[in-house]
């Protein structure tokens, strides 16, 4: 049963990590709705599933990273700058978030607030800037927005793409920069929690459960990235705004029914 739950959670992670709906929120909500307990309802397992989506990012953007490392050193510098705020906030507040903010109420509020931010970001008419044209200040602003995504329900892709749109970036370019920027931060979180697990400072994860979840999140992540990048070339974020509002309403209704 735990293997099946792990696969389902891996699929959920793979899809929601790259859509602006918050993967962390969904990884918390699915066990909450279904009454699942145990290791799959922990932040350590969430981070394990991020390994699969990290591999998906590396596969899809492999050529981009080779070009960035070999030729586009300015963009590499901007990505490093944009990663710093998220890394600092994650290091300082990771434990606090795990203990105090993994609640349905926090998720519902974050879904609504960031949904509103996404709605107004889409209303900007100036969308002419590409990834190669952003400034250091732009990278800092988007990096700070990524740091806010530590709060469940915010969505790393949702808040960083919105930040890019507010800065005048084209929709698909904002998504591309968001995914490139998330690669080092996800890798860092995975390494950090991996060290904690090895030293017994975090919940131990059964290898079979780990492998099943990572494999599922990798495959689902590949499909989600490919689909979303095509989607962003033609459509706005409005659909996901409505989804966020609807999910928040369902969460509140569920809390009321259970009280």
C-alpha positions as CSV (number, residue, x, y, z in Angstrom):
1,X,0.0,0.0,0.0
2,X,2.8,2.4,0.8
3,X,4.4,1.8,-2.6
4,X,1.2,2.7,-4.3
5,X,0.8,5.8,-2.2
6,X,4.4,6.7,-3.0
7,X,3.7,6.4,-6.7
8,X,0.6,8.5,-6.5
9,X,2.5,11.1,-4.5
10,X,5.3,11.0,-7.0
11,X,2.8,11.7,-9.9
12,X,1.3,14.6,-7.9
13,X,4.7,16.0,-7.2
14,X,5.8,15.7,-10.9
15,X,2.8,17.5,-12.2
16,X,2.3,20.2,-9.6
17,X,6.0,21.1,-9.2
18,X,6.0,22.8,-12.6
19,X,2.5,24.1,-12.7
20,X,1.8,27.3,-10.7
21,X,-0.4,25.5,-8.1
22,X,2.2,24.6,-5.4
23,X,3.5,21.1,-5.2
24,X,4.2,21.4,-1.5
25,X,0.5,22.3,-0.9
26,X,-0.6,19.2,-2.9
27,X,1.8,16.9,-1.2
28,X,0.3,18.0,2.1
29,X,-3.3,18.0,1.0
30,X,-3.4,14.6,-0.7
31,X,-2.6,12.7,2.6
32,X,-4.8,15.1,4.5
33,X,-7.8,14.5,2.3
34,X,-7.2,10.7,2.0
35,X,-6.2,10.2,5.6
36,X,-2.7,8.8,4.8
37,X,-0.2,8.8,7.6
38,X,3.5,7.9,8.0
39,X,6.6,8.8,6.1
40,X,4.7,10.0,2.9
41,X,3.3,12.8,5.0
42,X,6.6,14.4,5.9
43,X,8.8,17.1,4.5
44,X,11.7,14.6,4.1
45,X,9.6,12.5,1.7
46,X,8.5,15.7,-0.1
47,X,12.2,16.5,-0.6
48,X,12.9,13.0,-1.8
49,X,10.2,13.4,-4.5
50,X,11.9,16.6,-5.5
51,X,14.9,14.5,-6.6
52,X,12.7,13.1,-9.4
53,X,11.6,16.5,-10.6
54,X,15.2,17.7,-10.4
55,X,16.2,14.9,-12.8
56,X,13.4,16.0,-15.1
57,X,14.6,19.6,-15.0
58,X,18.2,18.5,-15.9
59,X,17.0,16.3,-18.8
60,X,14.7,18.9,-20.3
61,X,17.1,21.9,-19.9
62,X,20.4,19.9,-20.4
63,X,21.3,21.9,-23.5
64,X,20.5,25.2,-21.8
65,X,22.7,24.3,-18.8
66,X,25.6,23.3,-21.1
67,X,25.3,26.5,-23.0
68,X,25.0,28.6,-19.8
69,X,28.1,26.9,-18.2
70,X,30.2,27.2,-21.4
71,X,29.1,30.4,-23.0
72,X,26.4,32.4,-21.1
73,X,28.4,33.4,-18.1
74,X,26.4,36.5,-17.4
75,X,23.2,34.4,-17.2
76,X,25.0,32.0,-14.9
77,X,25.9,34.9,-12.6
78,X,22.2,36.1,-12.6
79,X,21.0,32.6,-11.8
80,X,23.4,32.4,-8.9
81,X,22.3,35.8,-7.6
82,X,18.6,34.8,-8.0
83,X,19.3,31.5,-6.0
84,X,20.8,33.2,-3.0
85,X,17.6,34.6,-1.3
86,X,15.9,31.2,-1.6
87,X,18.9,29.4,-0.2
88,X,19.3,31.7,2.7
89,X,15.6,31.7,3.6
90,X,15.4,27.9,3.2
91,X,18.4,27.4,5.5
92,X,17.0,29.7,8.2
93,X,13.3,28.9,8.1
94,X,13.1,25.3,6.8
95,X,12.4,23.8,10.3
96,X,10.0,26.5,11.3
97,X,7.9,26.0,8.1
98,X,7.9,22.2,8.6
99,X,6.6,22.6,12.2
100,X,4.2,25.5,11.9
101,X,3.2,26.3,8.3
102,X,2.2,22.9,6.9
103,X,-1.5,23.5,7.7
104,X,-4.6,23.6,5.4
105,X,-5.4,27.2,6.6
106,X,-2.0,28.5,5.6
107,X,-2.2,26.7,2.2
108,X,-5.7,28.1,1.5
109,X,-4.6,31.6,2.3
110,X,-1.4,31.3,0.1
111,X,-3.4,29.9,-2.8
112,X,-5.7,32.9,-2.8
113,X,-3.1,35.6,-2.2
114,X,-0.7,34.3,-4.9
115,X,-3.6,33.7,-7.2
116,X,-4.4,37.4,-7.0
117,X,-0.7,38.2,-7.7
118,X,-0.8,35.9,-10.7
119,X,-4.0,37.5,-12.0
120,X,-2.5,41.1,-11.9
121,X,0.8,39.9,-13.3
122,X,-1.0,38.6,-16.4
123,X,-2.6,42.0,-16.8
124,X,0.7,43.6,-17.6
125,X,0.8,44.5,-21.3
126,X,4.6,44.9,-21.6
127,X,6.0,41.5,-22.3
128,X,9.1,42.1,-24.5
129,X,12.0,41.0,-22.3
130,X,13.8,37.6,-22.6
131,X,15.9,35.7,-20.2
132,X,19.2,37.1,-21.7
133,X,18.0,40.7,-21.2
134,X,17.2,40.7,-17.5
135,X,19.3,42.9,-15.1
136,X,20.9,42.1,-11.8
137,X,18.1,43.9,-10.0
138,X,15.6,41.8,-12.0
139,X,17.4,38.6,-10.8
140,X,17.3,39.8,-7.2
141,X,13.6,40.5,-7.4
142,X,12.7,37.2,-8.9
143,X,15.1,35.5,-6.4
144,X,13.3,37.1,-3.5
145,X,10.0,35.9,-4.9
146,X,11.4,32.4,-5.0
147,X,12.3,32.7,-1.3
148,X,8.6,33.4,-0.5
149,X,7.8,30.0,-2.1
150,X,9.0,28.3,1.1
151,X,5.5,28.9,2.4
152,X,3.2,26.0,1.4
153,X,0.6,27.1,-1.2
154,X,2.7,29.8,-2.7
155,X,4.2,27.8,-5.7
156,X,7.8,28.4,-6.8
157,X,6.8,28.5,-10.4
158,X,3.7,30.6,-9.8
159,X,5.4,33.4,-7.8
160,X,8.6,33.5,-9.9
161,X,6.8,33.5,-13.2
162,X,4.6,36.3,-11.8
163,X,7.7,38.2,-10.8
164,X,9.1,37.8,-14.3
165,X,5.8,39.1,-15.8
166,X,5.8,42.1,-13.6
167,X,9.3,42.9,-14.8
168,X,8.1,42.7,-18.4
169,X,9.3,39.3,-19.4
170,X,7.5,37.2,-22.1
171,X,5.4,34.5,-20.5
172,X,7.4,31.6,-21.9
173,X,10.7,33.3,-21.0
174,X,9.5,33.9,-17.5
175,X,8.7,30.2,-17.2
176,X,12.1,29.2,-18.6
177,X,14.0,31.4,-16.2
178,X,11.8,30.1,-13.3
179,X,12.7,26.5,-14.1
180,X,16.4,27.2,-14.6
181,X,16.5,29.1,-11.3
182,X,14.7,26.3,-9.4
183,X,17.3,23.7,-10.5
184,X,20.1,24.7,-8.0
185,X,17.7,25.5,-5.1
186,X,16.0,22.1,-5.5
187,X,19.3,20.3,-5.8
188,X,20.6,22.1,-2.7
189,X,17.5,21.2,-0.7
190,X,17.8,17.5,-1.8
191,X,21.5,17.4,-0.8
192,X,20.8,19.0,2.6
193,X,18.0,16.7,3.5
194,X,19.9,13.7,2.2
195,X,22.7,14.5,4.6
196,X,20.2,14.9,7.4
197,X,18.8,11.4,6.6
198,X,22.2,9.8,6.5
199,X,23.1,11.3,9.9
200,X,19.8,10.3,11.4
201,X,18.5,13.9,11.8
202,X,15.4,13.3,9.6
203,X,12.9,10.6,9.0
204,X,14.3,7.5,7.5
205,X,12.9,6.5,4.1
206,X,12.4,2.9,2.9
207,X,14.5,2.5,-0.3
208,X,11.6,0.9,-2.2
209,X,9.2,3.8,-1.3
210,X,11.9,6.3,-2.2
211,X,12.6,4.7,-5.6
212,X,9.0,4.3,-6.5
213,X,8.2,8.0,-5.7
214,X,11.3,9.4,-7.4
215,X,10.6,7.4,-10.6
216,X,7.0,8.5,-10.7
217,X,7.9,12.2,-10.1
218,X,10.6,12.0,-12.8
219,X,8.3,10.7,-15.5
220,X,5.4,13.0,-14.5
221,X,7.8,15.9,-14.3
222,X,9.1,15.4,-17.8
223,X,5.5,15.4,-19.2
224,X,4.5,18.4,-17.1
225,X,7.5,20.6,-18.1
226,X,7.0,19.8,-21.8
227,X,3.3,20.5,-21.7
228,X,3.5,23.6,-19.6
229,X,6.2,25.3,-21.8
230,X,3.9,24.8,-24.8
231,X,1.0,26.0,-22.8
232,X,2.8,29.2,-21.8
233,X,3.4,30.1,-25.4
234,X,-0.3,30.3,-26.2
235,X,-2.3,30.8,-23.0
236,X,-2.2,32.9,-19.9
237,X,-2.0,31.9,-16.2
238,X,-5.7,32.7,-15.7
239,X,-6.8,29.0,-15.7
240,X,-4.4,28.3,-12.8
241,X,-5.7,31.4,-10.9
242,X,-9.2,29.9,-11.0
243,X,-7.9,26.5,-10.0
244,X,-6.1,28.0,-7.0
245,X,-9.3,29.8,-5.9
246,X,-11.4,26.6,-6.3
247,X,-8.9,24.5,-4.4
248,X,-8.8,27.1,-1.5
249,X,-12.6,27.0,-1.4
250,X,-12.5,23.1,-1.3
251,X,-10.0,23.2,1.6
252,X,-12.1,25.6,3.6
253,X,-15.3,23.6,3.0
254,X,-13.5,20.4,4.0
255,X,-12.3,22.0,7.2
256,X,-15.8,23.2,8.0
257,X,-17.3,19.7,7.3
258,X,-14.8,18.0,9.6
259,X,-15.3,20.5,12.4
